[in-house]
Amino acid sequence: MPAGDGAGSAGSPRVGIVCGSRSDFPVMEKAVALLAELGVASELRVMSAHRTPELATRYAETAAQRGIEILIAGAGGAAHLAGVLASKTLLPIIGVPIPTQVAGGLDSLLSTVQMPRGVPVATVAIGGAENAALLAAQIMALHDDALRDRLAAWRRRMTAAILADESNAEPLPG
Ligand code: RP5
C-alpha cells in the first residue's frame, strides 16, 4: 500500500471496528492500519451477534455518544454482527464478510449483505477490510476537508506506484 503522509491517528476513536472473533484479526487489522495511515483514530473490539449479543447491542447503542461516527463490522459464517449493530444505531455500518474455510466467505457475504429493507449495511467484498476503511474515510471526508486531502494524496500515491511498476515501463503506441 502507498506510504502514509505522516498524519497522526491519536485521539478519540472516530471509527469503531468490530470483529466477531479474534480469529478475524488478520483481516480486520488491515482496516485499523489503513485508517491510521489516513490519520483517523479507530478502536478494534471483539464482540459477537451470537456469543455476546448484549455487549454488541450495548456497543451500538452507545457508540454515537462516545464520538464514534461510523462502524465497520467483520464476521464470518452466519455473519449477523453488522446487521445486529445496524439495528441499534443510526450510524452508518460497513460490513466486511470474513473469508471462511467451508464456503470461501460466500456464506459471510450473503448473511452480511442481505439486510431487510429499512436497516442497511454497506457491504464490501469478501475480506475487503481496506476498502471498508477507505469508504469510512470517504464518508467522513464529506465534512472533513483535511481528511479529503489525505484521501486524495493516498489515491495519487496508489496510482503512482502502479505507473512506476517496471512492468509498465514499455511505452504504449501513440
Ligand atoms: C464468527 O465466527 C466470527 O466472526 C468468525 O469469523 C467465525 C469463527 O469464529 P471462531 O470460532 O474462530 O472464534 O462469529
Residues whose N, C-alpha, C, O or C-beta is under 5 A from the ligand:
A	BS01	RP5	G20 S21 S23 D24 G74 A75 G76 G77 I98
